[in-house]
């Protein structure tokens, strides 16, 4: 089983430094993406078009960070030809940056909806749900990154399990908003913007779960994607793996 010190036992101190550097770059990118999600939700709920524009402008920085980390991973693979847990670390980082970049994309979509709502006028419904689900998915992203930083498979499992709650709350909010639009057709355009923002938040939860599953793969050495939550739990809490 891999832990935080597993990749610090190489003969080459330079290799240790390279692994630690690329991991720190991933976590830095994650911190920026987490802020993007929080700012996008705040911009929508508080009708802050200036903050929404900042979120959109920062998307280029996130895209550049993804490219830089990807290049670092390719260089390490080519020069070091890592094996076992080191290879899992590089694979997990290279896959996680894809999910982080997509979380950034979804935050940008929410920011666009915030700008549209500022122009159209505040939506009559759905802001409470956006704030609530937004807070929950931001916490999922934060905890998925914490699990990566600490090589914590148990925390990663809890993130994956929480995604079910997000899906359920998203569907419930969707039903309420569709019913409201049917009762008041004048609200359709504005409420649709809120629905699309909620859809982006639900997808952010999916990407946070993907990162959590990669942490489990990193620590336990088993690919848990497409496993049910019960089997995933057995994998995390079962017999340790080398």
N, C-alpha and C positions, 0 to 999 in steps of 0.2 A: 504494500500500500504506500502511495506517495504522500509525503508531508512537506512542510515548508522548507526543510533542510535537505531534501533528497537531491536537489540539483546543485548543491554547494560542495560536493565531494569529488570534484574532478581534479585531475593532475594539473590541468591548465586553469590558472586563475583567470586568464583572459576569457575562456569559455564561460566560466561562472559569471563574469561581468556582463558578457553579451546576453546571457539568458535573463539575468536580473534587469538589465536595461530594457529589453523588449517587453518584459512583463510590466515594468513600471510605466512604459509608454501606453500599454493597453489600459492600465488603470487610470492614467491621466485622461485618455480619450473617454473612458467611461464616466469620469467625473464631469467632463464638459457635456456629454450627452445627457446625463442626469439633470444638469442645470437647464439644458434646452427643454426637457420635458416639463420641468417645474415652471419655467418662464412662459412656455407656450400656453399652459393651462391658466396661469395667472393673467396673461394677456387677454385670453378669451373671456374669462369670468369678470375681469375688471375693465373690459373694453379699452385696453391700453394698446393702441395701434403702434406706438413707438417701440414698446417692448416686443411686439410681434415682429416688427421689421428687424430688430436686433437678432431674433431667433433665426429668421430667414437668412440674414447675412452671415451668421456663424456657421451655416451648413457647409460652406466652402472649406472652412477650417477643419471640420470633422472629416470631410472627404479626403483632404490632404493627409490628415493623420492616418486614415485607413491605408492610403497608398504607401506612406512611409513605413508603417508597421509591417505591411505585406512584404515590402522590399527587405526589411530586416530579417523576417522569417526565411525568405528565399536564400538570403546570403548565409544564414546559419546552417540551413539544410545542405547547401552546396559545399561549404567549407568544412563543416564539422561532422556531417553525416551522423547525427545523433541517433542513439538507440534507446529502446525501452522508455523509461519515464521521461527522459529529455525529449524524445520524439513526440510523446503524448503532449508535453507542454507546448511545443512549437505548433503542433496541429490544433490544439485547443485555442491558442492565441489567434492563429490565422483564421479560424472559423468564427471565433467570438467577435473579431473586428467587423466581420460582415454583418452580424446581428446589431452591433453598436451603430454602424453606419445606417442601417435600416431604421433603428429607433430614432436617429437624428432626422431621417427623412419623414417619419411620421410626426415628429415634433414640428417640422417645417409645415406639414399639411395642416396641423392644428393652428399654427400661426396664421396661415392663409385664411382659414375660416374665421379667426379672430378679426382680421382686417375686414373681411366681407361683412361680418356682423356689426363692426363699427360704422360701416357705410350704410347698411340697411336699417340699423336700429336694433336695440337689444332684443334678443329672443325672449318670448314670454315664458318658456319652460326649458328645463334641462340643465341649468347652470349648477344646481346643487349636485346633480349626478356627475357632471363633468369634474367638479372640484373633488368629490368623494372618490370616484374611480381614478382620477388623476393622481391623487395622493397615494392611493394603493399601488398603482403600477410604478410610480416613481420609487416607492419603497422596495418593490420587487427588483427593479434595476439596481438599486443601492445594495440590496442584500446579495444579489447574484454576483456583483463585483466584490463585495466583502468576502463571499465564499471563495472566489478566485484568489483573492489576496491571501487568505488564510488556509487554502487547500482544505476547505471545510465541506465535506460531502453531506453532512447532516443539514447544514444551513441551505445548501443547494437543493436538497430534497424538499425542504419546506417551501422554497420558492416555487418549485415545480408543482407542488400540491396546491399552492395558493392560486395558481392560474385558473383552476376550476371555479373558484369563487368569483374571480373577475369575469369569466365567461357567463356565469349565472347572473351577476348583477348587470352586465351589459345587456343581456337579453331582456331582463326585466325593465330596464330603463327604455329600451327600444320599444317595447310593447306600449308603455305609457305614452311615449312621445308620438307614436303612430296614431294611437287613439285620440290624442289631443289634436293632431292635424286634421283628422276626420271631422272632429267637432267644430273646428275653427279653420276653414280653408285659407283664410287670410294669413295665417301663421306659417303656412307650408314652407315658403322659401327660407325664412329665418330658422325654423326648427330643423330643417334639413341640414343646415350648416352645423347645428349642434350634434345631430345624429352622425355626420361624417367625422366630427371631432371625437365622439365616443368610439366610433369604429377604429380610428387611429390609436386610441388608448388601449383598446382590446388587443390590437396587433402588437403594441409595445409590450403588453403582458406576455404574448406568445414569444417574442424575441428574448425577453428576460428568462423565460422558461428554457429556451434553447441554450442560453449561456449557462444556466444552472445544470443542464444535462451534460454540457461539455466539462463542467467542473467535476461531475461524478465520473465521467470517462477519464479525466486527468488523474483523479485520486484513486479510483478503484480499478481502472484498466478495462472497464466494460462499456461498450456502446449501449446506452440506455434509451436512445432515441426510438420512438415507436413502441416502447414498452408501456404497458399500463402502469398506473401509479402503484398498484400493489406489488407488482414484480420489481419496480424501481426501488421501492422501500426495502424489499427483501435483499436486493443487491447492495444497497448502501449499509444496511444494518446487519448483514450476514457475515460470513467468514471473510477476514481480511485477505487481500490479494497482494502479491508482490508486484 
